[in-house]
Amino acid sequence: MDWNSPQGVLRRGMTLERDGYKFYMQAAERASDPRGAAMFRDLAEQEVDHLKLLLVEYEALEENGRWLPFREAMDRSIDIDPDDPDLPGEEPPSDYELPVFTPEREVSLESDLAALDFGLETEDISRDLYAQGAEQTEDERAREAYQFLVQQEERHYELLHNTREYLSENETWWDSEEYPFFIG
């Protein structure tokens, strides 16, 4: 597969979103605080939404060679098991290692910071992929879908960055009054 073709970019994105879901669920299970676990679970759910969008657009391209308006694609009902999605085609080459958590790594603040660092890295990789897709396409529908995903990844990055800074400085997760600061 040409990994820079429209289907190639979508397939690479599917892998990132699937792996992002798995990672955030692991991070939620291993978080040292329920507030961190809730944040990681919310991010995992958003990764599934992105995965669904990418799958619907991929299928539309395969079926009729055209992108759907991204809002229509987002509204399509699609049944997917995020733990083991049936993704089309072959797996793209990977530039990153998913397991941040090992059985030896204890649940701790340091582990939470490592998870945030990995999350920042993967959100940046995803954002760059979608920005590249938006820049390279001449299809307006494709550009809208990619730009939506870029905005989503930038919001995730900001949340993770703000959380990491707060956690580093305060050595605790935020309280309910501080949380709105993290989400804008």
Z-matrix of the N, CA and C atoms (Angstrom, degrees):
N
C 1 1.455
C 2 1.530 1 108.54
N 3 1.316 2 115.22 1 141.50
C 4 1.463 3 120.44 2 172.63
C 5 1.530 4 106.77 3 -79.80
N 6 1.328 5 116.74 4 108.33
C 7 1.466 6 121.33 5 -173.77
C 8 1.525 7 112.61 6 -71.11
N 9 1.335 8 118.28 7 -7.48
C 10 1.467 9 121.33 8 175.99
C 11 1.525 10 112.56 9 -102.37
N 12 1.342 11 116.85 10 -1.23
C 13 1.465 12 120.66 11 174.99
C 14 1.530 13 108.04 12 -72.40
N 15 1.345 14 117.70 13 166.22
C 16 1.467 15 118.34 14 177.80
C 17 1.538 16 112.30 15 -54.85
N 18 1.333 17 117.35 16 -47.01
C 19 1.462 18 119.54 17 178.92
C 20 1.527 19 111.42 18 -66.14
N 21 1.331 20 116.81 19 -35.40
C 22 1.462 21 120.45 20 178.70
C 23 1.521 22 112.22 21 -64.38
N 24 1.338 23 116.50 22 -42.81
C 25 1.464 24 120.26 23 178.45
C 26 1.531 25 109.53 24 -66.14
N 27 1.330 26 116.52 25 -42.81
C 28 1.463 27 119.53 26 178.35
C 29 1.528 28 110.60 27 -62.14
N 30 1.325 29 117.29 28 -41.88
C 31 1.467 30 120.43 29 -178.79
C 32 1.522 31 111.13 30 -67.16
N 33 1.331 32 117.24 31 -39.21
C 34 1.466 33 120.48 32 175.90
C 35 1.531 34 109.64 33 -62.86
N 36 1.332 35 116.07 34 -41.48
C 37 1.453 36 120.24 35 177.59
C 38 1.517 37 111.90 36 -62.28
N 39 1.340 38 117.24 37 -39.91
C 40 1.466 39 120.44 38 178.44
C 41 1.529 40 110.95 39 -59.41
N 42 1.313 41 115.90 40 -41.90
C 43 1.464 42 119.52 41 179.58
C 44 1.519 43 110.23 42 -64.31
N 45 1.328 44 117.23 43 -44.11
C 46 1.465 45 120.65 44 179.07
C 47 1.524 46 111.32 45 -61.74
N 48 1.319 47 116.82 46 -43.38
C 49 1.464 48 120.39 47 -178.33
C 50 1.534 49 111.18 48 -69.40
N 51 1.324 50 116.49 49 -41.60
C 52 1.468 51 119.77 50 176.71
C 53 1.531 52 110.66 51 -60.76
N 54 1.327 53 115.11 52 -48.13
C 55 1.462 54 119.17 53 -179.83
C 56 1.522 55 111.33 54 -67.10
N 57 1.346 56 116.57 55 -34.21
C 58 1.463 57 120.34 56 175.65
C 59 1.510 58 111.36 57 -62.12
N 60 1.328 59 116.03 58 -42.85
C 61 1.471 60 120.24 59 176.53
C 62 1.523 61 110.21 60 -58.09
N 63 1.324 62 116.43 61 -51.31
C 64 1.469 63 120.53 62 -178.21
C 65 1.528 64 110.81 63 -59.67
N 66 1.329 65 115.85 64 -43.94
C 67 1.456 66 119.94 65 -179.64
C 68 1.530 67 111.48 66 -62.45
N 69 1.335 68 116.97 67 -48.89
C 70 1.470 69 119.50 68 -177.92
C 71 1.528 70 111.72 69 -64.90
N 72 1.322 71 117.29 70 -32.82
C 73 1.466 72 119.01 71 175.91
C 74 1.535 73 110.08 72 -68.20
N 75 1.333 74 117.30 73 -40.28
C 76 1.466 75 120.44 74 175.20
C 77 1.521 76 109.84 75 -61.36
N 78 1.326 77 115.80 76 -45.05
C 79 1.464 78 119.95 77 -178.98
C 80 1.529 79 110.36 78 -61.97
N 81 1.337 80 117.25 79 -39.16
C 82 1.470 81 120.70 80 178.71
C 83 1.524 82 110.42 81 -63.51
N 84 1.323 83 116.69 82 -42.73
C 85 1.465 84 120.65 83 179.80
C 86 1.528 85 111.85 84 -65.52
N 87 1.334 86 116.90 85 -30.80
C 88 1.460 87 121.02 86 -174.24
C 89 1.526 88 113.48 87 -101.65
N 90 1.332 89 117.55 88 -2.12
C 91 1.472 90 120.72 89 -177.39
C 92 1.520 91 110.78 90 -61.43
N 93 1.319 92 115.22 91 145.72
C 94 1.462 93 120.42 92 -178.04
C 95 1.523 94 112.77 93 -82.24
N 96 1.330 95 117.76 94 -5.56
C 97 1.462 96 121.59 95 -175.66
C 98 1.528 97 109.13 96 -144.43
N 99 1.332 98 117.95 97 142.49
C 100 1.473 99 120.28 98 179.27
C 101 1.529 100 113.15 99 -59.74
N 102 1.336 101 117.90 100 -30.78
C 103 1.466 102 119.72 101 179.72
C 104 1.523 103 110.60 102 -67.76
N 105 1.319 104 116.23 103 -39.67
C 106 1.462 105 119.82 104 175.78
C 107 1.520 106 111.14 105 -66.06
N 108 1.328 107 116.19 106 -41.84
C 109 1.467 108 120.43 107 178.97
C 110 1.527 109 110.59 108 -59.85
N 111 1.325 110 116.92 109 -42.21
C 112 1.469 111 120.88 110 179.55
C 113 1.526 112 111.01 111 -63.99
N 114 1.327 113 117.27 112 -41.47
C 115 1.459 114 120.64 113 178.72
C 116 1.525 115 110.31 114 -62.58
N 117 1.329 116 117.08 115 -46.25
C 118 1.460 117 120.55 116 -179.26
C 119 1.541 118 110.84 117 -64.04
N 120 1.333 119 118.50 118 -38.65
C 121 1.470 120 120.96 119 177.81
C 122 1.526 121 110.89 120 -64.52
N 123 1.327 122 116.68 121 -40.11
C 124 1.463 123 120.23 122 177.97
C 125 1.533 124 110.47 123 -62.83
N 126 1.317 125 116.57 124 -42.94
C 127 1.468 126 119.28 125 177.33
C 128 1.524 127 110.91 126 -62.89
N 129 1.328 128 117.39 127 -39.15
C 130 1.461 129 121.25 128 178.09
C 131 1.531 130 110.53 129 -60.09
N 132 1.332 131 117.23 130 -44.00
C 133 1.465 132 121.06 131 179.40
C 134 1.532 133 110.95 132 -62.16
N 135 1.323 134 116.82 133 -38.24
C 136 1.458 135 119.89 134 178.61
C 137 1.532 136 111.27 135 -68.26
N 138 1.325 137 117.16 136 -33.52
C 139 1.466 138 120.02 137 176.86
C 140 1.535 139 109.72 138 -63.01
N 141 1.332 140 116.96 139 -37.94
C 142 1.468 141 120.56 140 178.12
C 143 1.532 142 109.96 141 -64.16
N 144 1.322 143 118.03 142 -41.33
C 145 1.467 144 120.75 143 176.61
C 146 1.520 145 111.28 144 -59.66
N 147 1.328 146 116.78 145 -41.99
C 148 1.467 147 120.71 146 178.90
C 149 1.534 148 110.08 147 -66.03
N 150 1.321 149 116.22 148 -41.03
C 151 1.468 150 120.77 149 179.08
C 152 1.526 151 110.29 150 -60.64
N 153 1.325 152 116.75 151 -42.93
C 154 1.466 153 120.39 152 178.90
C 155 1.529 154 110.92 153 -61.76
N 156 1.326 155 117.31 154 -44.34
C 157 1.466 156 120.96 155 178.21
C 158 1.528 157 110.17 156 -57.91
N 159 1.320 158 116.64 157 -47.35
C 160 1.457 159 120.58 158 -178.70
C 161 1.527 160 111.61 159 -63.23
N 162 1.328 161 117.13 160 -41.04
C 163 1.471 162 120.87 161 178.44
C 164 1.525 163 111.86 162 -63.36
N 165 1.328 164 116.71 163 -44.72
C 166 1.466 165 120.41 164 -179.61
C 167 1.524 166 110.24 165 -63.48
N 168 1.327 167 117.32 166 -43.38
C 169 1.471 168 120.19 167 179.47
C 170 1.532 169 111.15 168 -65.89
N 171 1.316 170 116.80 169 -40.00
C 172 1.464 171 121.29 170 178.16
C 173 1.529 172 109.98 171 -60.90
N 174 1.333 173 115.74 172 -47.81
C 175 1.467 174 119.93 173 179.72
C 176 1.525 175 111.14 174 -62.06
N 177 1.334 176 118.07 175 -39.46
C 178 1.470 177 121.25 176 178.51
C 179 1.528 178 110.13 177 -62.36
N 180 1.323 179 116.62 178 -42.71
C 181 1.465 180 119.91 179 178.68
C 182 1.521 181 111.30 180 -64.52
N 183 1.323 182 116.31 181 -40.70
C 184 1.463 183 120.27 182 -179.67
C 185 1.528 184 111.14 183 -67.58
N 186 1.338 185 116.71 184 -38.15
C 187 1.462 186 120.94 185 -175.72
C 188 1.523 187 113.23 186 -77.34
N 189 1.337 188 116.56 187 -45.02
C 190 1.468 189 117.52 188 -174.73
C 191 1.525 190 114.53 189 -135.06
N 192 1.330 191 116.81 190 7.85
C 193 1.463 192 119.83 191 175.64
C 194 1.515 193 114.75 192 72.55
N 195 1.339 194 117.26 193 14.15
C 196 1.464 195 120.28 194 -177.50
C 197 1.514 196 110.51 195 -131.25
N 198 1.330 197 114.69 196 147.55
C 199 1.459 198 121.54 197 173.76
C 200 1.519 199 109.09 198 -78.93
N 201 1.312 200 115.85 199 149.91
C 202 1.458 201 121.72 200 170.91
C 203 1.527 202 108.52 201 -89.81
N 204 1.326 203 118.28 202 154.14
C 205 1.460 204 118.08 203 168.94
C 206 1.533 205 107.39 204 -57.04
N 207 1.331 206 117.63 205 134.21
C 208 1.462 207 119.13 206 -169.62
C 209 1.523 208 112.52 207 -61.87
N 210 1.328 209 118.60 208 -31.59
C 211 1.473 210 119.58 209 177.85
C 212 1.531 211 110.52 210 -65.89
N 213 1.313 212 116.21 211 -39.47
C 214 1.461 213 119.87 212 176.42
C 215 1.538 214 109.83 213 -64.05
N 216 1.309 215 116.58 214 -42.18
C 217 1.470 216 120.59 215 177.77
C 218 1.522 217 110.94 216 -62.85
N 219 1.319 218 117.57 217 -40.06
C 220 1.465 219 121.65 218 179.70
C 221 1.529 220 111.27 219 -65.67
N 222 1.329 221 116.32 220 -32.22
C 223 1.463 222 120.69 221 -177.27
C 224 1.527 223 113.00 222 -82.78
N 225 1.322 224 116.96 223 -12.41
C 226 1.467 225 119.70 224 179.99
C 227 1.519 226 109.93 225 -66.82
N 228 1.305 227 114.56 226 135.41
C 229 1.462 228 119.89 227 177.36
C 230 1.521 229 108.13 228 -83.93
N 231 1.305 230 115.15 229 126.42
C 232 1.457 231 120.35 230 -179.87
C 233 1.521 232 107.62 231 -139.34
N 234 1.309 233 115.23 232 129.85
C 235 1.461 234 120.88 233 -179.05
C 236 1.518 235 108.59 234 -88.85
N 237 1.327 236 115.87 235 122.31
C 238 1.462 237 120.00 236 -176.90
C 239 1.521 238 109.72 237 -144.66
N 240 1.297 239 115.52 238 141.15
C 241 1.461 240 121.62 239 173.07
C 242 1.525 241 106.50 240 -97.44
N 243 1.319 242 118.38 241 103.89
C 244 1.468 243 119.42 242 -175.03
C 245 1.527 244 113.71 243 -64.26
N 246 1.330 245 117.05 244 -22.64
C 247 1.460 246 119.47 245 177.24
C 248 1.524 247 111.75 246 -72.89
N 249 1.327 248 116.31 247 -27.28
C 250 1.460 249 120.59 248 -178.33
C 251 1.527 250 109.54 249 -151.36
N 252 1.335 251 116.91 250 66.92
C 253 1.466 252 118.67 251 -177.82
C 254 1.526 253 111.03 252 -71.60
N 255 1.297 254 115.07 253 147.83
C 256 1.461 255 121.38 254 177.25
C 257 1.530 256 106.90 255 -89.03
N 258 1.327 257 116.50 256 91.05
C 259 1.458 258 120.97 257 -176.77
C 260 1.523 259 110.03 258 -89.78
N 261 1.324 260 116.73 259 143.01
C 262 1.463 261 120.04 260 -178.49
C 263 1.530 262 112.02 261 -73.88
N 264 1.316 263 115.12 262 152.66
C 265 1.462 264 120.31 263 172.82
C 266 1.515 265 114.19 264 70.26
N 267 1.307 266 113.52 265 -170.20
C 268 1.459 267 120.81 266 -177.85
C 269 1.521 268 111.73 267 -84.82
N 270 1.315 269 114.83 268 162.28
C 271 1.462 270 120.60 269 176.89
C 272 1.528 271 109.41 270 -74.65
N 273 1.317 272 117.28 271 134.01
C 274 1.469 273 118.98 272 176.51
C 275 1.530 274 110.57 273 -73.42
N 276 1.330 275 116.25 274 161.56
C 277 1.464 276 118.37 275 175.70
C 278 1.527 277 109.23 276 -63.70
N 279 1.327 278 116.73 277 146.54
C 280 1.457 279 121.36 278 -176.71
C 281 1.520 280 110.58 279 -111.30
N 282 1.330 281 114.92 280 135.65
C 283 1.459 282 121.23 281 178.21
C 284 1.511 283 112.23 282 -102.26
N 285 1.327 284 117.35 283 5.16
C 286 1.449 285 119.47 284 -176.08
C 287 1.526 286 110.04 285 -140.81
N 288 1.291 287 114.70 286 160.38
C 289 1.463 288 122.54 287 179.49
C 290 1.519 289 107.88 288 -106.18
N 291 1.324 290 118.66 289 122.04
C 292 1.462 291 121.32 290 -176.61
C 293 1.522 292 114.43 291 -69.99
N 294 1.336 293 120.34 292 -45.70
C 295 1.469 294 117.62 293 -170.90
C 296 1.524 295 114.21 294 -67.06
N 297 1.302 296 116.35 295 99.86
C 298 1.460 297 121.90 296 172.53
C 299 1.514 298 108.20 297 -85.49
N 300 1.318 299 115.49 298 -27.41
C 301 1.461 300 121.03 299 -176.94
C 302 1.519 301 109.35 300 -104.50
N 303 1.282 302 115.40 301 134.20
C 304 1.455 303 121.97 302 174.43
C 305 1.518 304 107.18 303 -123.49
N 306 1.301 305 117.83 304 161.55
C 307 1.471 306 119.10 305 179.49
C 308 1.525 307 112.50 306 -57.91
N 309 1.332 308 117.08 307 -28.33
C 310 1.457 309 119.91 308 -178.58
C 311 1.529 310 113.01 309 -76.75
N 312 1.314 311 117.07 310 -23.68
C 313 1.459 312 120.26 311 -176.28
C 314 1.521 313 109.80 312 -75.58
N 315 1.296 314 115.82 313 124.19
C 316 1.456 315 120.71 314 -178.04
C 317 1.521 316 111.20 315 -82.22
N 318 1.322 317 114.95 316 154.93
C 319 1.458 318 120.95 317 173.37
C 320 1.523 319 106.44 318 -70.94
N 321 1.327 320 116.11 319 121.34
C 322 1.461 321 120.18 320 -176.27
C 323 1.520 322 109.76 321 -164.00
N 324 1.321 323 114.64 322 171.07
C 325 1.459 324 120.22 323 175.27
C 326 1.531 325 110.18 324 -61.16
N 327 1.328 326 117.16 325 -40.19
C 328 1.464 327 120.75 326 178.79
C 329 1.524 328 110.62 327 -61.83
N 330 1.329 329 116.14 328 -37.89
C 331 1.455 330 120.83 329 177.76
C 332 1.532 331 110.28 330 -66.74
N 333 1.323 332 117.46 331 -39.43
C 334 1.466 333 121.20 332 176.23
C 335 1.530 334 110.44 333 -61.81
N 336 1.319 335 116.94 334 -42.50
C 337 1.465 336 120.48 335 178.84
C 338 1.528 337 111.02 336 -64.54
N 339 1.322 338 117.49 337 -39.27
C 340 1.467 339 121.00 338 177.28
C 341 1.528 340 110.16 339 -63.41
N 342 1.329 341 116.55 340 -40.47
C 343 1.459 342 120.23 341 177.80
C 344 1.529 343 110.72 342 -63.50
N 345 1.304 344 116.61 343 -42.20
C 346 1.466 345 120.11 344 178.54
C 347 1.525 346 110.52 345 -63.72
N 348 1.328 347 117.00 346 -40.98
C 349 1.469 348 120.27 347 178.46
C 350 1.520 349 111.05 348 -61.72
N 351 1.332 350 116.85 349 -44.77
C 352 1.459 351 120.44 350 179.06
C 353 1.525 352 110.37 351 -65.18
N 354 1.325 353 116.93 352 -40.86
C 355 1.456 354 120.63 353 177.40
C 356 1.522 355 111.82 354 -60.31
N 357 1.325 356 116.58 355 -42.48
C 358 1.465 357 120.51 356 177.42
C 359 1.524 358 110.85 357 -60.16
N 360 1.306 359 115.96 358 -43.25
C 361 1.464 360 120.42 359 -179.41
C 362 1.526 361 111.41 360 -63.86
N 363 1.330 362 117.27 361 -45.09
C 364 1.460 363 119.17 362 -177.65
C 365 1.529 364 112.27 363 -72.26
N 366 1.333 365 117.42 364 -34.63
C 367 1.468 366 119.09 365 176.12
C 368 1.529 367 110.32 366 -64.31
N 369 1.316 368 116.67 367 -36.78
C 370 1.463 369 121.55 368 178.14
C 371 1.532 370 110.45 369 -65.93
N 372 1.330 371 116.87 370 -42.60
C 373 1.464 372 120.88 371 178.18
C 374 1.528 373 109.87 372 -62.50
N 375 1.323 374 117.44 373 -44.18
C 376 1.461 375 121.31 374 179.39
C 377 1.522 376 111.06 375 -63.51
N 378 1.324 377 116.58 376 -45.77
C 379 1.458 378 120.43 377 -179.92
C 380 1.527 379 110.21 378 -58.85
N 381 1.327 380 116.46 379 -44.93
C 382 1.466 381 120.48 380 -179.85
C 383 1.529 382 111.56 381 -62.14
N 384 1.334 383 117.28 382 -40.40
C 385 1.467 384 120.80 383 178.90
C 386 1.521 385 110.48 384 -61.67
N 387 1.329 386 116.81 385 -47.55
C 388 1.462 387 120.09 386 -177.55
C 389 1.536 388 111.32 387 -70.49
N 390 1.306 389 117.78 388 -34.30
C 391 1.468 390 120.66 389 176.26
C 392 1.530 391 109.70 390 -64.92
N 393 1.319 392 116.29 391 -40.87
C 394 1.463 393 120.92 392 176.70
C 395 1.528 394 110.12 393 -61.41
N 396 1.337 395 116.53 394 -44.44
C 397 1.463 396 120.34 395 178.46
C 398 1.516 397 111.91 396 -60.42
N 399 1.330 398 116.89 397 -43.48
C 400 1.471 399 121.29 398 179.58
C 401 1.518 400 111.22 399 -64.08
N 402 1.314 401 115.85 400 -38.33
C 403 1.466 402 120.61 401 -178.04
C 404 1.522 403 111.76 402 -71.34
N 405 1.311 404 116.90 403 -35.65
C 406 1.458 405 120.69 404 -174.10
C 407 1.518 406 114.54 405 -85.31
N 408 1.329 407 117.92 406 -20.40
C 409 1.467 408 119.69 407 -174.69
C 410 1.524 409 111.98 408 -84.78
N 411 1.325 410 114.30 409 151.03
C 412 1.456 411 120.49 410 172.28
C 413 1.535 412 110.05 411 -105.51
N 414 1.324 413 115.98 412 -5.02
C 415 1.461 414 122.12 413 -178.67
C 416 1.531 415 109.56 414 -85.53
N 417 1.327 416 116.31 415 120.47
C 418 1.463 417 120.86 416 -176.73
C 419 1.527 418 111.88 417 -63.61
N 420 1.320 419 117.62 418 -37.81
C 421 1.467 420 120.26 419 178.56
C 422 1.532 421 110.76 420 -64.83
N 423 1.308 422 115.85 421 -40.54
C 424 1.474 423 120.02 422 177.31
C 425 1.525 424 109.74 423 -62.91
N 426 1.332 425 115.91 424 -45.27
C 427 1.464 426 120.43 425 -179.26
C 428 1.530 427 110.91 426 -59.65
N 429 1.331 428 117.48 427 -41.95
C 430 1.466 429 120.63 428 178.92
C 431 1.526 430 111.49 429 -63.13
N 432 1.322 431 116.98 430 -42.87
C 433 1.468 432 120.24 431 179.06
C 434 1.524 433 110.22 432 -63.78
N 435 1.314 434 116.32 433 -46.83
C 436 1.467 435 120.09 434 179.48
C 437 1.529 436 111.53 435 -62.59
N 438 1.327 437 117.11 436 -42.82
C 439 1.462 438 119.61 437 -179.83
C 440 1.523 439 111.40 438 -64.81
N 441 1.324 440 117.00 439 -37.39
C 442 1.463 441 120.06 440 174.72
C 443 1.528 442 109.83 441 -59.59
N 444 1.314 443 116.92 442 -46.62
C 445 1.466 444 120.73 443 -179.64
C 446 1.527 445 111.91 444 -65.49
N 447 1.320 446 117.26 445 -37.83
C 448 1.472 447 120.50 446 175.92
C 449 1.524 448 109.54 447 -58.84
N 450 1.325 449 116.92 448 -46.77
C 451 1.475 450 120.78 449 179.36
C 452 1.523 451 111.34 450 -61.30
N 453 1.321 452 116.86 451 -40.83
C 454 1.462 453 120.64 452 179.07
C 455 1.526 454 110.96 453 -63.23
N 456 1.321 455 116.37 454 -45.44
C 457 1.469 456 120.11 455 -179.16
C 458 1.535 457 110.61 456 -66.10
N 459 1.317 458 117.02 457 -35.92
C 460 1.465 459 119.85 458 177.36
C 461 1.523 460 111.15 459 -66.38
N 462 1.324 461 117.78 460 -37.12
C 463 1.478 462 121.13 461 176.20
C 464 1.523 463 110.19 462 -65.35
N 465 1.320 464 116.95 463 -42.54
C 466 1.464 465 120.48 464 177.56
C 467 1.525 466 110.50 465 -61.76
N 468 1.330 467 115.52 466 -44.01
C 469 1.460 468 119.96 467 -179.53
C 470 1.531 469 110.38 468 -60.81
N 471 1.327 470 116.44 469 -45.26
C 472 1.466 471 120.73 470 179.96
C 473 1.521 472 111.38 471 -61.14
N 474 1.329 473 116.91 472 -44.73
C 475 1.464 474 120.91 473 178.27
C 476 1.527 475 110.64 474 -60.13
N 477 1.323 476 116.75 475 -47.90
C 478 1.465 477 120.45 476 -179.34
C 479 1.530 478 111.56 477 -64.53
N 480 1.317 479 115.97 478 -41.17
C 481 1.473 480 120.69 479 179.54
C 482 1.531 481 110.73 480 -62.91
N 483 1.328 482 116.28 481 -49.72
C 484 1.463 483 120.24 482 -179.81
C 485 1.527 484 111.40 483 -62.42
N 486 1.320 485 115.65 484 -39.91
C 487 1.460 486 120.12 485 178.51
C 488 1.517 487 110.47 486 -64.10
N 489 1.339 488 116.09 487 -44.26
C 490 1.459 489 119.67 488 -179.12
C 491 1.528 490 111.08 489 -62.21
N 492 1.323 491 116.55 490 -44.25
C 493 1.473 492 119.76 491 178.94
C 494 1.531 493 110.63 492 -60.52
N 495 1.319 494 116.27 493 -46.42
C 496 1.457 495 120.03 494 -178.51
C 497 1.530 496 110.70 495 -63.66
N 498 1.306 497 116.00 496 -45.63
C 499 1.465 498 120.63 497 -178.53
C 500 1.528 499 110.85 498 -63.82
N 501 1.318 500 116.86 499 -39.58
C 502 1.473 501 120.80 500 178.52
C 503 1.521 502 111.56 501 -64.36
N 504 1.313 503 115.90 502 -43.33
C 505 1.467 504 120.35 503 -175.85
C 506 1.523 505 112.41 504 -77.14
N 507 1.322 506 117.71 505 -37.07
C 508 1.464 507 121.30 506 -171.82
C 509 1.528 508 114.33 507 -105.44
N 510 1.315 509 116.41 508 -11.49
C 511 1.461 510 122.58 509 -179.55
C 512 1.523 511 112.84 510 54.28
N 513 1.327 512 115.36 511 32.48
C 514 1.459 513 122.38 512 174.96
C 515 1.524 514 107.89 513 -157.10
N 516 1.315 515 115.76 514 158.26
C 517 1.449 516 120.41 515 174.84
C 518 1.526 517 108.32 516 -76.17
N 519 1.326 518 117.20 517 158.85
C 520 1.458 519 123.14 518 -178.45
C 521 1.515 520 111.43 519 -64.03
N 522 1.330 521 115.84 520 163.66
C 523 1.461 522 119.35 521 172.02
C 524 1.523 523 108.44 522 -100.73
N 525 1.310 524 117.69 523 177.52
C 526 1.464 525 121.29 524 -173.28
C 527 1.522 526 112.69 525 -64.18
N 528 1.325 527 118.36 526 -25.40
C 529 1.462 528 120.78 527 178.62
C 530 1.524 529 111.48 528 -78.90
N 531 1.310 530 117.76 529 -28.20
C 532 1.457 531 121.06 530 -178.94
C 533 1.518 532 112.44 531 -86.86
N 534 1.319 533 118.95 532 -24.14
C 535 1.451 534 122.54 533 -174.19
C 536 1.527 535 113.81 534 -53.50
N 537 1.345 536 120.27 535 -42.24
C 538 1.478 537 118.07 536 -179.75
C 539 1.528 538 113.64 537 -56.02
N 540 1.326 539 118.01 538 -28.12
C 541 1.458 540 121.05 539 177.09
C 542 1.525 541 111.00 540 -58.73
N 543 1.314 542 117.52 541 -35.60
C 544 1.444 543 121.66 542 -175.55
C 545 1.507 544 112.53 543 -75.16
N 546 1.307 545 117.61 544 -30.13
C 547 1.458 546 120.35 545 -175.49
C 548 1.519 547 113.24 546 -99.88
N 549 1.316 548 116.99 547 2.79
C 550 1.457 549 121.69 548 176.40
C 551 1.459 550 110.62 549 85.22
